[in-house]
C-alpha cells in the first residue's frame, strides 16, 4: 500500500511540474479596433503583440480577410486565415495580425481584436 501511495504522489508531482510552465491569462486587452482602406489584392499589417500567458485570441474583420501569425524560432508561421480567428487558448508568444482584400473592388476594412495580456 505504501508503494502505491508513493507512486501516486510522484505522478501528482510530475503533473504539477509539467503544468508549472503554462500560465493562464487572467487579464485581457480592451476590445481594440483598427480600420483603413485596401486596394484590390492588397494586404496590410494590422498589429503585433506579445502575450506572456496562455489565453484566448478573438479577432474578426468586416470587409477583409484576416491572417493570424505566430513567431516560431524567428520565422512567422500562419495559424489561421479567415474572416474571424477565434481561439479559446493559445500558448504565450508573439503574434501578428494581417488583413487582406481578396475581393475584386477596393474596400474599407474594420478589424476587432481582443487577446490575453497577463
C-alpha positions in Angstrom: 0.0 0.0 0.0 2.8 2.4 0.8 4.5 1.8 -2.6 1.2 2.7 -4.4 0.8 5.9 -2.4 4.4 7.0 -3.2 3.9 6.2 -6.9 0.6 8.2 -6.9 2.3 11.2 -5.1 5.1 11.0 -7.6 2.6 11.2 -10.5 0.8 14.2 -9.0 4.2 16.0 -8.5 5.2 15.2 -12.1 1.9 16.5 -13.5 2.2 19.7 -11.4 5.8 20.2 -12.7 4.5 19.9 -16.3 1.8 22.5 -15.8 4.1 24.9 -13.9 5.3 26.4 -17.2 1.7 27.1 -18.5 0.4 30.4 -17.0 -3.2 31.1 -17.9 -4.1 34.7 -18.8 -6.3 36.4 -16.2 -6.3 39.8 -17.9 -7.3 40.7 -21.4 -6.9 43.7 -23.6 -9.8 46.0 -24.2 -11.6 45.4 -27.4 -9.2 47.0 -29.9 -10.4 48.4 -33.3 -8.5 49.1 -36.4 -9.8 50.4 -39.8 -8.5 51.6 -43.1 -8.6 51.1 -46.9 -7.4 48.3 -49.0 -6.9 48.2 -52.8 -7.8 45.1 -54.8 -5.5 42.3 -53.6 -3.7 44.4 -51.1 -2.6 43.2 -47.6 -1.7 45.3 -44.5 0.0 44.6 -41.2 -2.7 45.5 -38.6 -0.9 44.9 -35.3 1.6 42.8 -33.5 1.7 41.9 -29.7 3.3 39.6 -27.2 1.1 37.6 -24.9 3.1 36.4 -21.8 0.4 33.8 -20.9 -1.8 31.1 -22.4 -5.1 32.6 -23.3 -7.8 33.4 -25.8 -7.5 35.4 -29.0 -10.6 36.8 -30.6 -10.3 38.7 -33.9 -12.8 39.5 -36.6 -12.9 41.6 -39.8 -15.6 43.4 -41.7 -14.8 43.6 -45.4 -11.5 41.9 -45.1 -9.7 38.5 -44.6 -7.5 38.0 -41.5 -4.3 36.0 -41.2 -3.1 35.3 -37.7 0.7 34.5 -37.5 2.9 33.4 -34.6 6.6 33.9 -34.3 8.3 30.5 -34.2 12.1 30.4 -34.0 12.4 33.8 -35.7 10.1 32.8 -38.5 6.4 33.9 -38.8 4.1 30.8 -39.1 0.5 31.1 -40.2 -2.0 29.8 -37.7 -5.3 30.6 -39.4 -6.9 32.6 -42.2 -10.5 33.7 -42.4 -13.0 36.5 -41.6 -12.5 35.6 -37.9 -9.8 34.0 -35.8 -11.2 32.8 -32.6 -9.1 30.6 -30.3 -10.1 29.7 -26.7 -6.5 29.0 -25.8 -3.2 29.7 -27.5 0.3 29.5 -25.8 2.2 32.6 -24.8 4.1 34.1 -27.7 4.4 36.9 -30.2 1.5 37.2 -32.7 0.9 39.3 -35.8 -2.4 40.1 -37.5 -2.6 40.8 -41.2 -5.8 42.0 -43.1 -6.1 41.4 -46.9 -8.6 42.3 -49.6 -9.5 39.2 -51.7 -12.4 41.0 -53.3 -12.5 42.4 -56.8 -13.1 46.0 -55.6 -11.3 48.4 -53.2 -12.7 48.1 -49.7 -12.8 49.8 -46.3 -12.0 47.3 -43.6 -12.6 47.2 -39.9 -10.8 44.8 -37.6 -11.7 44.0 -34.0 -9.2 42.3 -31.6 -9.0 41.1 -28.0 -6.2 39.0 -26.5 -4.6 37.9 -23.2 -2.2 40.3 -21.6 -1.3 38.7 -18.3 
